[in-house]
Amino acid sequence: MTFSTLMVHVDLDHANDVRLQIAASLAEQFNAKLIGIAAADLDTSPYGQEPLAAELIAQVRSHIAKRLAEAEERFRSVTKQRARLIEWRAATTRPADYLAREARAADLIITGANRDSSVFDRTERLDPGDLVMRAGRPILVVPPEAEDLKLKCAMVAWKDTREARRAVNDALPLLRKVAEVVIAEVVEDEAGRAAAHTRVDDVASWLGHHGIAASARVFHFPEREEPLEELWQYGADFIVAGAYGHARLREWAFGGFTRDLLRRCPRCSFLAH
């Protein structure tokens, strides 16, 4: 099991260099094909119900085409010396729709984090939460704070759910390249520690049968505390987690670990649903 094809999403209005460098590095390490992808659509909201004039539509489409071409140029200039094979895909449509559709061509999608808690323009910006729900592929989320993707220590944020099992299985190719893997579960009550140890020990043993040495840890944080910052103090370079183990509407309304990763985590996150 390996990553034979990677896909990296290129934003039109945000810095992409670190994301592209990480994508190129992974393509080099896995000897994988790298697909760059971008999309944007016409934003008709400022015009209300009034039909857009044909001339204005042509101008907007021309502007989008220019920005997509600039994104392609940047993608090729950063990655061409490292990936064995590169390809570019672009379209005038909503990014989430386009990436979810094109995800069939890749083993792993690399994109940016969502730092905007407000509703944003989905004609140009991609919500990684939408993508992980729709793509049917794992997503590597690169936050704006990231400088690179180190492969010294990975933390698997374990919760005994379908999503967590999917994530750690999808991450196997990457975990094989990591020097230290930690399986971590958080309990809110000390009474649950023994059962949690059984679960993380099982996962560590399973990884061992795949040739990956892993240690198991159980952390206790009362329900009122938020564990994300404390977990990062352990020194992990990136985290592997199942995304949206609860219904996404519940996470949007009440908060949740996936939302915290996308909005607050300073390092890369490998997510699967």
Phi and psi in degrees as GROMACS dihedral restraints (atoms count N, CA, C in turn):
[ dihedral_restraints ]
;  ai    aj    ak    al  type     phi  dphi    fc
    3     4     5     6     1  -150.1    20    10
    4     5     6     7     1   178.4    20    10
    6     7     8     9     1  -101.4    20    10
    7     8     9    10     1   106.9    20    10
    9    10    11    12     1   -91.9    20    10
   10    11    12    13     1   -23.7    20    10
   12    13    14    15     1  -140.1    20    10
   13    14    15    16     1   125.9    20    10
   15    16    17    18     1  -111.4    20    10
   16    17    18    19     1   151.8    20    10
   18    19    20    21     1  -129.8    20    10
   19    20    21    22     1   129.3    20    10
   21    22    23    24     1  -119.6    20    10
   22    23    24    25     1   128.3    20    10
   24    25    26    27     1   -85.3    20    10
   25    26    27    28     1   131.0    20    10
   27    28    29    30     1  -108.8    20    10
   28    29    30    31     1   117.9    20    10
   30    31    32    33     1   -72.7    20    10
   31    32    33    34     1   149.5    20    10
   33    34    35    36     1   -87.8    20    10
   34    35    36    37     1   -25.3    20    10
   36    37    38    39     1  -122.0    20    10
   37    38    39    40     1    12.9    20    10
   39    40    41    42     1  -133.5    20    10
   40    41    42    43     1   158.1    20    10
   42    43    44    45     1   -64.0    20    10
   43    44    45    46     1   137.1    20    10
   45    46    47    48     1  -123.9    20    10
   46    47    48    49     1    -1.4    20    10
   48    49    50    51     1   -59.9    20    10
   49    50    51    52     1   -45.3    20    10
   51    52    53    54     1   -64.4    20    10
   52    53    54    55     1   -44.0    20    10
   54    55    56    57     1   -59.3    20    10
   55    56    57    58     1   -43.6    20    10
   57    58    59    60     1   -67.6    20    10
   58    59    60    61     1   -38.4    20    10
   60    61    62    63     1   -64.8    20    10
   61    62    63    64     1   -41.1    20    10
   63    64    65    66     1   -64.8    20    10
   64    65    66    67     1   -43.5    20    10
   66    67    68    69     1   -61.9    20    10
   67    68    69    70     1   -43.4    20    10
   69    70    71    72     1   -65.3    20    10
   70    71    72    73     1   -40.0    20    10
   72    73    74    75     1   -63.1    20    10
   73    74    75    76     1   -44.1    20    10
   75    76    77    78     1   -66.3    20    10
   76    77    78    79     1   -40.2    20    10
   78    79    80    81     1   -60.5    20    10
   79    80    81    82     1   -38.7    20    10
   81    82    83    84     1   -66.6    20    10
   82    83    84    85     1   -44.8    20    10
   84    85    86    87     1   -67.4    20    10
   85    86    87    88     1   -35.8    20    10
   87    88    89    90     1   -96.0    20    10
   88    89    90    91     1     1.9    20    10
   90    91    92    93     1    51.5    20    10
   91    92    93    94     1    47.0    20    10
   93    94    95    96     1  -107.0    20    10
   94    95    96    97     1   153.8    20    10
   96    97    98    99     1   -71.0    20    10
   97    98    99   100     1   144.4    20    10
   99   100   101   102     1  -123.7    20    10
  100   101   102   103     1   122.6    20    10
  102   103   104   105     1  -105.5    20    10
  103   104   105   106     1   122.8    20    10
  105   106   107   108     1   -91.2    20    10
  106   107   108   109     1   142.3    20    10
  108   109   110   111     1  -145.1    20    10
  109   110   111   112     1   140.7    20    10
  111   112   113   114     1  -152.6    20    10
  112   113   114   115     1   156.2    20    10
  114   115   116   117     1  -158.8    20    10
  115   116   117   118     1   154.2    20    10
  117   118   119   120     1  -157.6    20    10
  118   119   120   121     1   152.8    20    10
  120   121   122   123     1  -125.4    20    10
  121   122   123   124     1   166.9    20    10
  123   124   125   126     1   -68.9    20    10
  124   125   126   127     1   133.9    20    10
  126   127   128   129     1  -100.1    20    10
  127   128   129   130     1   106.3    20    10
  129   130   131   132     1   -96.0    20    10
  130   131   132   133     1    -0.5    20    10
  132   133   134   135     1   -58.6    20    10
  133   134   135   136     1   -36.2    20    10
  135   136   137   138     1   -65.9    20    10
  136   137   138   139     1   -14.0    20    10
  138   139   140   141     1  -101.5    20    10
  139   140   141   142     1     4.1    20    10
  141   142   143   144     1    57.9    20    10
  142   143   144   145     1  -132.0    20    10
  144   145   146   147     1   -92.0    20    10
  145   146   147   148     1    -2.2    20    10
  147   148   149   150     1   -73.0    20    10
  148   149   150   151     1   133.7    20    10
  150   151   152   153     1   -66.9    20    10
  151   152   153   154     1   141.8    20    10
  153   154   155   156     1   -76.4    20    10
  154   155   156   157     1   139.4    20    10
  156   157   158   159     1   -66.8    20    10
  157   158   159   160     1   146.4    20    10
  159   160   161   162     1   -58.6    20    10
  160   161   162   163     1   -36.8    20    10
  162   163   164   165     1   -66.3    20    10
  163   164   165   166     1   -41.0    20    10
  165   166   167   168     1   -66.9    20    10
  166   167   168   169     1   -41.5    20    10
  168   169   170   171     1   -59.0    20    10
  169   170   171   172     1   -43.0    20    10
  171   172   173   174     1   -63.0    20    10
  172   173   174   175     1   -39.4    20    10
  174   175   176   177     1   -65.2    20    10
  175   176   177   178     1   -43.5    20    10
  177   178   179   180     1   -65.5    20    10
  178   179   180   181     1   -43.5    20    10
  180   181   182   183     1   -62.3    20    10
  181   182   183   184     1   -39.0    20    10
  183   184   185   186     1   -64.4    20    10
  184   185   186   187     1   -39.7    20    10
  186   187   188   189     1   -65.7    20    10
  187   188   189   190     1   -42.3    20    10
  189   190   191   192     1   -62.3    20    10
  190   191   192   193     1   -44.0    20    10
  192   193   194   195     1   -60.5    20    10
  193   194   195   196     1   -39.4    20    10
  195   196   197   198     1   -63.9    20    10
  196   197   198   199     1   -44.2    20    10
  198   199   200   201     1   -67.4    20    10
  199   200   201   202     1   -37.3    20    10
  201   202   203   204     1   -64.6    20    10
  202   203   204   205     1   -38.7    20    10
  204   205   206   207     1   -65.4    20    10
  205   206   207   208     1   -39.0    20    10
  207   208   209   210     1   -65.0    20    10
  208   209   210   211     1   -38.8    20    10
  210   211   212   213     1   -63.9    20    10
  211   212   213   214     1   -41.4    20    10
  213   214   215   216     1   -62.4    20    10
  214   215   216   217     1   -43.7    20    10
  216   217   218   219     1   -59.8    20    10
  217   218   219   220     1   -43.6    20    10
  219   220   221   222     1   -66.4    20    10
  220   221   222   223     1   -43.4    20    10
  222   223   224   225     1   -56.6    20    10
  223   224   225   226     1   -48.1    20    10
  225   226   227   228     1   -67.4    20    10
  226   227   228   229     1   -38.7    20    10
  228   229   230   231     1   -67.5    20    10
  229   230   231   232     1   -33.3    20    10
  231   232   233   234     1   -81.5    20    10
  232   233   234   235     1   -33.6    20    10
  234   235   236   237     1  -105.8    20    10
  235   236   237   238     1   -16.3    20    10
  237   238   239   240     1   -64.8    20    10
  238   239   240   241     1   -26.0    20    10
  240   241   242   243     1   -84.9    20    10
  241   242   243   244     1    -6.9    20    10
  243   244   245   246     1  -118.6    20    10
  244   245   246   247     1   -40.7    20    10
  246   247   248   249     1   -82.4    20    10
  247   248   249   250     1   139.1    20    10
  249   250   251   252     1   -69.2    20    10
  250   251   252   253     1   -28.1    20    10
  252   253   254   255     1  -149.2    20    10
  253   254   255   256     1   128.3    20    10
  255   256   257   258     1  -123.7    20    10
  256   257   258   259     1   154.5    20    10
  258   259   260   261     1  -145.8    20    10
  259   260   261   262     1   149.7    20    10
  261   262   263   264     1  -120.2    20    10
  262   263   264   265     1   136.7    20    10
  264   265   266   267     1  -131.9    20    10
  265   266   267   268     1   136.8    20    10
  267   268   269   270     1  -152.7    20    10
  268   269   270   271     1   155.2    20    10
  270   271   272   273     1  -158.6    20    10
  271   272   273   274     1   155.8    20    10
  273   274   275   276     1   -93.1    20    10
  274   275   276   277     1    88.4    20    10
  276   277   278   279     1  -165.4    20    10
  277   278   279   280     1   178.0    20    10
  279   280   281   282     1   -70.2    20    10
  280   281   282   283     1   134.0    20    10
  282   283   284   285     1   -57.7    20    10
  283   284   285   286     1   -43.5    20    10
  285   286   287   288     1   -63.0    20    10
  286   287   288   289     1   -41.6    20    10
  288   289   290   291     1   -63.6    20    10
  289   290   291   292     1   -44.2    20    10
  291   292   293   294     1   -68.3    20    10
  292   293   294   295     1   -46.4    20    10
  294   295   296   297     1   -66.6    20    10
  295   296   297   298     1   -39.7    20    10
  297   298   299   300     1   -61.2    20    10
  298   299   300   301     1   -36.9    20    10
  300   301   302   303     1   -72.7    20    10
  301   302   303   304     1   -43.3    20    10
  303   304   305   306     1   -79.7    20    10
  304   305   306   307     1    -8.5    20    10
  306   307   308   309     1   -60.2    20    10
  307   308   309   310     1   -19.3    20    10
  309   310   311   312     1   -57.9    20    10
  310   311   312   313     1   -21.2    20    10
  312   313   314   315     1   -89.8    20    10
  313   314   315   316     1    -1.6    20    10
  315   316   317   318     1  -131.8    20    10
  316   317   318   319     1   156.8    20    10
  318   319   320   321     1   -89.5    20    10
  319   320   321   322     1   -28.7    20    10
  321   322   323   324     1  -148.3    20    10
  322   323   324   325     1   137.4    20    10
  324   325   326   327     1  -111.2    20    10
  325   326   327   328     1   133.3    20    10
  327   328   329   330     1  -111.4    20    10
  328   329   330   331     1   126.4    20    10
  330   331   332   333     1  -146.7    20    10
  331   332   333   334     1  -176.8    20    10
  333   334   335   336     1   -98.3    20    10
  334   335   336   337     1   172.1    20    10
  336   337   338   339     1   -89.7    20    10
  337   338   339   340     1   163.9    20    10
  339   340   341   342     1  -103.3    20    10
  340   341   342   343     1   108.0    20    10
  342   343   344   345     1  -101.7    20    10
  343   344   345   346     1     1.0    20    10
  345   346   347   348     1  -102.8    20    10
  346   347   348   349     1   113.7    20    10
  348   349   350   351     1   -79.8    20    10
  349   350   351   352     1   -10.2    20    10
  351   352   353   354     1   -89.8    20    10
  352   353   354   355     1   170.1    20    10
  354   355   356   357     1   -69.4    20    10
  355   356   357   358     1   132.1    20    10
  357   358   359   360     1  -124.5    20    10
  358   359   360   361     1   171.1    20    10
  360   361   362   363     1   -69.7    20    10
  361   362   363   364     1   107.3    20    10
  363   364   365   366     1   -81.2    20    10
  364   365   366   367     1    -1.7    20    10
  366   367   368   369     1   -75.4    20    10
  367   368   369   370     1   -19.7    20    10
  369   370   371   372     1  -127.0    20    10
  370   371   372   373     1   -31.0    20    10
  372   373   374   375     1  -102.0    20    10
  373   374   375   376     1   146.8    20    10
  375   376   377   378     1  -104.6    20    10
  376   377   378   379     1   128.4    20    10
  378   379   380   381     1   -90.8    20    10
  379   380   381   382     1   112.4    20    10
  381   382   383   384     1   -62.8    20    10
  382   383   384   385     1   -25.5    20    10
  384   385   386   387     1   -64.0    20    10
  385   386   387   388     1   -41.2    20    10
  387   388   389   390     1   -61.6    20    10
  388   389   390   391     1   -44.7    20    10
  390   391   392   393     1   -63.8    20    10
  391   392   393   394     1   -44.3    20    10
  393   394   395   396     1   -66.2    20    10
  394   395   396   397     1   -27.4    20    10
  396   397   398   399     1   -75.9    20    10
  397   398   399   400     1   -28.0    20    10
  399   400   401   402     1  -107.7    20    10
  400   401   402   403     1   -22.0    20    10
  402   403   404   405     1   -76.3    20    10
  403   404   405   406     1   -30.3    20    10
  405   406   407   408     1    70.5    20    10
  406   407   408   409     1    17.7    20    10
  408   409   410   411     1  -136.0    20    10
  409   410   411   412     1   153.0    20    10
  411   412   413   414     1   -69.3    20    10
  412   413   414   415     1   153.9    20    10
  414   415   416   417     1  -123.0    20    10
  415   416   417   418     1   129.8    20    10
  417   418   419   420     1   -99.9    20    10
  418   419   420   421     1   113.5    20    10
  420   421   422   423     1   -97.1    20    10
  421   422   423   424     1   122.3    20    10
  423   424   425   426     1  -105.5    20    10
  424   425   426   427     1   111.5    20    10
  426   427   428   429     1   -76.9    20    10
  427   428   429   430     1   162.4    20    10
  429   430   431   432     1   -64.5    20    10
  430   431   432   433     1   -21.6    20    10
  432   433   434   435     1   -78.6    20    10
  433   434   435   436     1   -17.1    20    10
  435   436   437   438     1   -66.6    20    10
  436   437   438   439     1   142.8    20    10
  438   439   440   441     1  -108.7    20    10
  439   440   441   442     1   -25.9    20    10
  441   442   443   444     1  -168.1    20    10
  442   443   444   445     1  -176.7    20    10
  444   445   446   447     1  -120.1    20    10
  445   446   447   448     1   100.4    20    10
  447   448   449   450     1   -82.4    20    10
  448   449   450   451     1   150.0    20    10
  450   451   452   453     1  -120.0    20    10
  451   452   453   454     1    42.2    20    10
  453   454   455   456     1   -88.5    20    10
  454   455   456   457     1   -45.8    20    10
  456   457   458   459     1  -140.6    20    10
  457   458   459   460     1   127.8    20    10
  459   460   461   462     1  -118.1    20    10
  460   461   462   463     1   142.1    20    10
  462   463   464   465     1  -114.5    20    10
  463   464   465   466     1   126.0    20    10
  465   466   467   468     1   -93.5    20    10
  466   467   468   469     1   113.6    20    10
  468   469   470   471     1   -80.7    20    10
  469   470   471   472     1    97.6    20    10
  471   472   473   474     1   -88.4    20    10
  472   473   474   475     1   133.8    20    10
  474   475   476   477     1  -141.9    20    10
  475   476   477   478     1   136.9    20    10
  477   478   479   480     1   -76.4    20    10
  478   479   480   481     1    70.0    20    10
  480   481   482   483     1  -128.9    20    10
  481   482   483   484     1   163.7    20    10
  483   484   485   486     1   -57.5    20    10
  484   485   486   487     1   -42.4    20    10
  486   487   488   489     1   -63.9    20    10
  487   488   489   490     1   -40.4    20    10
  489   490   491   492     1   -66.8    20    10
  490   491   492   493     1   -39.7    20    10
  492   493   494   495     1   -63.2    20    10
  493   494   495   496     1   -41.1    20    10
  495   496   497   498     1   -63.2    20    10
  496   497   498   499     1   -43.2    20    10
  498   499   500   501     1   -63.7    20    10
  499   500   501   502     1   -47.9    20    10
  501   502   503   504     1   -68.9    20    10
  502   503   504   505     1   -31.9    20    10
  504   505   506   507     1   -68.5    20    10
  505   506   507   508     1   -44.0    20    10
  507   508   509   510     1   -65.3    20    10
  508   509   510   511     1   -28.0    20    10
  510   511   512   513     1   -84.2    20    10
  511   512   513   514     1    -2.5    20    10
  513   514   515   516     1   -50.3    20    10
  514   515   516   517     1   -47.4    20    10
  516   517   518   519     1   -58.0    20    10
  517   518   519   520     1   -38.7    20    10
  519   520   521   522     1   -73.5    20    10
  520   521   522   523     1   -40.5    20    10
  522   523   524   525     1   -64.8    20    10
  523   524   525   526     1   -27.7    20    10
  525   526   527   528     1   -66.1    20    10
  526   527   528   529     1   -18.5    20    10
  528   529   530   531     1   -98.5    20    10
  529   530   531   532     1     0.5    20    10
  531   532   533   534     1   -95.4    20    10
  532   533   534   535     1   137.9    20    10
  534   535   536   537     1   -70.0    20    10
  535   536   537   538     1   -38.7    20    10
  537   538   539   540     1  -135.0    20    10
  538   539   540   541     1   129.4    20    10
  540   541   542   543     1  -120.3    20    10
  541   542   543   544     1   130.3    20    10
  543   544   545   546     1  -119.0    20    10
  544   545   546   547     1   126.4    20    10
  546   547   548   549     1   -95.7    20    10
  547   548   549   550     1   118.9    20    10
  549   550   551   552     1  -125.0    20    10
  550   551   552   553     1   132.9    20    10
  552   553   554   555     1  -123.9    20    10
  553   554   555   556     1   141.1    20    10
  555   556   557   558     1  -103.7    20    10
  556   557   558   559     1   130.1    20    10
  558   559   560   561     1  -115.2    20    10
  559   560   561   562     1   146.1    20    10
  561   562   563   564     1   -93.1    20    10
  562   563   564   565     1   -14.4    20    10
  564   565   566   567     1  -135.1    20    10
  565   566   567   568     1   131.9    20    10
  567   568   569   570     1   -57.3    20    10
  568   569   570   571     1   -25.1    20    10
  570   571   572   573     1   -64.2    20    10
  571   572   573   574     1   -20.6    20    10
  573   574   575   576     1   -92.2    20    10
  574   575   576   577     1     2.7    20    10
  576   577   578   579     1   -64.0    20    10
  577   578   579   580     1   -44.0    20    10
  579   580   581   582     1   -62.9    20    10
  580   581   582   583     1   -44.8    20    10
  582   583   584   585     1   -64.4    20    10
  583   584   585   586     1   -37.9    20    10
  585   586   587   588     1   -64.8    20    10
  586   587   588   589     1   -40.2    20    10
  588   589   590   591     1   -60.1    20    10
  589   590   591   592     1   -40.7    20    10
  591   592   593   594     1   -60.2    20    10
  592   593   594   595     1   -42.6    20    10
  594   595   596   597     1   -67.0    20    10
  595   596   597   598     1   -49.7    20    10
  597   598   599   600     1   -69.4    20    10
  598   599   600   601     1   -31.6    20    10
  600   601   602   603     1   -64.6    20    10
  601   602   603   604     1   -38.2    20    10
  603   604   605   606     1   -60.9    20    10
  604   605   606   607     1   -44.0    20    10
  606   607   608   609     1   -66.6    20    10
  607   608   609   610     1   -41.8    20    10
  609   610   611   612     1   -62.5    20    10
  610   611   612   613     1   -40.3    20    10
  612   613   614   615     1   -64.9    20    10
  613   614   615   616     1   -42.0    20    10
  615   616   617   618     1   -60.6    20    10
  616   617   618   619     1   -43.5    20    10
  618   619   620   621     1   -63.3    20    10
  619   620   621   622     1   -36.7    20    10
  621   622   623   624     1   -58.8    20    10
  622   623   624   625     1   -37.2    20    10
  624   625   626   627     1   -70.0    20    10
  625   626   627   628     1   -14.8    20    10
  627   628   629   630     1   -97.6    20    10
  628   629   630   631     1    11.2    20    10
  630   631   632   633     1    81.2    20    10
  631   632   633   634     1    18.9    20    10
  633   634   635   636     1  -116.9    20    10
  634   635   636   637     1   115.4    20    10
  636   637   638   639     1   -77.3    20    10
  637   638   639   640     1   127.5    20    10
  639   640   641   642     1  -140.1    20    10
  640   641   642   643     1   145.4    20    10
  642   643   644   645     1  -104.6    20    10
  643   644   645   646     1   161.5    20    10
  645   646   647   648     1  -121.2    20    10
  646   647   648   649     1   137.0    20    10
  648   649   650   651     1  -136.7    20    10
  649   650   651   652     1   145.3    20    10
  651   652   653   654     1  -121.6    20    10
  652   653   654   655     1   126.4    20    10
  654   655   656   657     1  -109.6    20    10
  655   656   657   658     1   141.7    20    10
  657   658   659   660     1  -109.5    20    10
  658   659   660   661     1   117.8    20    10
  660   661   662   663     1  -131.9    20    10
  661   662   663   664     1   123.2    20    10
  663   664   665   666     1   -56.8    20    10
  664   665   666   667     1   156.8    20    10
  666   667   668   669     1   -57.9    20    10
  667   668   669   670     1   -30.5    20    10
  669   670   671   672     1   -74.7    20    10
  670   671   672   673     1   -15.2    20    10
  672   673   674   675     1   -94.4    20    10
  673   674   675   676     1   155.3    20    10
  675   676   677   678     1  -106.7    20    10
  676   677   678   679     1   120.3    20    10
  678   679   680   681     1   -82.9    20    10
  679   680   681   682     1   -10.8    20    10
  681   682   683   684     1   -58.9    20    10
  682   683   684   685     1   -50.3    20    10
  684   685   686   687     1   -63.0    20    10
  685   686   687   688     1   -40.0    20    10
  687   688   689   690     1   -64.4    20    10
  688   689   690   691     1   -39.1    20    10
  690   691   692   693     1   -64.0    20    10
  691   692   693   694     1   -37.1    20    10
  693   694   695   696     1   -67.9    20    10
  694   695   696   697     1   -24.8    20    10
  696   697   698   699     1   -63.9    20    10
  697   698   699   700     1   -17.6    20    10
  699   700   701   702     1   -67.7    20    10
  700   701   702   703     1   -20.2    20    10
  702   703   704   705     1   101.4    20    10
  703   704   705   706     1    17.4    20    10
  705   706   707   708     1   -70.3    20    10
  706   707   708   709     1   143.8    20    10
  708   709   710   711     1   -84.4    20    10
  709   710   711   712     1   -30.8    20    10
  711   712   713   714     1  -154.0    20    10
  712   713   714   715     1   164.1    20    10
  714   715   716   717     1  -120.6    20    10
  715   716   717   718     1   143.1    20    10
  717   718   719   720     1  -111.4    20    10
  718   719   720   721     1   128.4    20    10
  720   721   722   723     1  -152.0    20    10
  721   722   723   724     1   149.5    20    10
  723   724   725   726     1   -75.8    20    10
  724   725   726   727     1   138.9    20    10
  726   727   728   729     1  -100.3    20    10
  727   728   729   730     1   133.2    20    10
  729   730   731   732     1    55.7    20    10
  730   731   732   733     1    60.5    20    10
  732   733   734   735     1   -66.7    20    10
  733   734   735   736     1   -29.0    20    10
  735   736   737   738     1   -92.0    20    10
  736   737   738   739     1   165.3    20    10
  738   739   740   741     1   -57.2    20    10
  739   740   741   742     1   141.5    20    10
  741   742   743   744     1   -63.7    20    10
  742   743   744   745     1   -32.7    20    10
  744   745   746   747     1   -61.4    20    10
  745   746   747   748     1   -38.1    20    10
  747   748   749   750     1   -65.8    20    10
  748   749   750   751     1   -41.0    20    10
  750   751   752   753     1   -64.9    20    10
  751   752   753   754     1   -38.7    20    10
  753   754   755   756     1   -63.1    20    10
  754   755   756   757     1   -39.5    20    10
  756   757   758   759     1   -81.1    20    10
  757   758   759   760     1   -40.3    20    10
  759   760   761   762     1  -115.5    20    10
  760   761   762   763     1    -4.0    20    10
  762   763   764   765     1    89.1    20    10
  763   764   765   766     1   163.7    20    10
  765   766   767   768     1   178.6    20    10
  766   767   768   769     1   169.7    20    10
  768   769   770   771     1   -63.9    20    10
  769   770   771   772     1   -41.4    20    10
  771   772   773   774     1   -60.8    20    10
  772   773   774   775     1   -45.8    20    10
  774   775   776   777     1   -62.2    20    10
  775   776   777   778     1   -39.4    20    10
  777   778   779   780     1   -63.8    20    10
  778   779   780   781     1   -41.0    20    10
  780   781   782   783     1   -60.4    20    10
  781   782   783   784     1   -44.2    20    10
  783   784   785   786     1   -71.6    20    10
  784   785   786   787     1   -29.2    20    10
  786   787   788   789     1  -104.1    20    10
  787   788   789   790     1   -22.4    20    10
  789   790   791   792     1  -128.2    20    10
  790   791   792   793     1   -18.2    20    10
  792   793   794   795     1   -70.4    20    10
  793   794   795   796     1   127.7    20    10
  795   796   797   798     1   -84.8    20    10
  796   797   798   799     1    -4.0    20    10
  798   799   800   801     1  -125.2    20    10
  799   800   801   802     1   172.4    20    10
  801   802   803   804     1   -67.4    20    10
  802   803   804   805     1   148.9    20    10
  804   805   806   807     1  -128.7    20    10
  805   806   807   808     1   133.0    20    10
  807   808   809   810     1  -102.9    20    10
  808   809   810   811     1   112.6    20    10
  810   811   812   813     1  -121.3    20    10
  811   812   813   814     1   144.8    20    10
  813   814   815   816     1  -143.9    20    10
  814   815   816   817     1   149.2    20    10
